[in-house]
Amino acid sequence: MCLGLVMKVISIDDKEALCDYLGNRRKIRIDVIKDVVLGDYLLVHAGFAISKLNKEEGEERLNIFRELEEKIGEIRK
């Protein structure tokens, strides 16, 4: 099973986008996704955007990941 993360586009430079995942920023290849714009939510795997999500779905998934990371942090204490 592969895990894709939801990341928000914060800048674009040709075929790469700087994206944010809960405060962590990474350059992501956006070659295969059409019409990527600032503020888009992308599903990312292995440094490549594999699909674009609408705003509601992107925010919902990010909130789920945020809650999961908070719970993991509590368990590790």
N, C-alpha and C positions, 0 to 999 in steps of 0.2 A: 504494500500500500504506500502511496506517495502522499505527502502532505503539501498542499498549496497554501500559501499565506496571502492574506488580503493586504495590499499596500496602497497608499494614496499617493498620487503623482504630485510632486511639488515643483519640479522643473523638467524641461524637455530639451535635449540636445541631439537633434537628428534622429538616430535610431536607438537612443538610450534615454531613459527617464530616471531622474533621481526620485526615489520613492521612500515613503515613511511607513514603518510598522511599529507602532507604539513607542515612538521616539528614536527608533533605530533607522538610520538612513542607508540605502544601498542604491547603486546604479543597476538598473534593470534593462535588459534588451526588450524593445517593443516592436521589432520587425514584423511580427505576424499579426499584430492587432491594428486595425484601421482606426484612424481619426482619434488618437489619444490626445487629450487636452488636460491642462492643469486642473487638478481637483478630481480627476477620474479615479475610480477604485479598480485595481487590477488584481486578478488572481495570479500569483507568481509561484513558479516552481523552478528550482535550480538556476535562478538568475534570469529567467525568461518569463515575460507576461504570457499567460496562456488563454486568458479571457478577460473581458471587461464586465464589471458589475454595475448595476444602477446604484444610485446614491443610497437608497434605503437598504438594499441588500448588503452593500459594502459596509455601511455603518453598523448594521446588525451583526454581521460576521466579526467585525473588529471588536465590538462589545463582548461577544462570546469569547474571543481569544483573550481579551483583557481580563474578564472574569476568571477564565481558566488559569492564567498566569498568576493572578492574585491568590487563588486557592492553592496552587502549587507552592507559592511563597509561604503561605501559612503552614502548610504541611512540613516544609523544610525547617521551620523554626524549632 
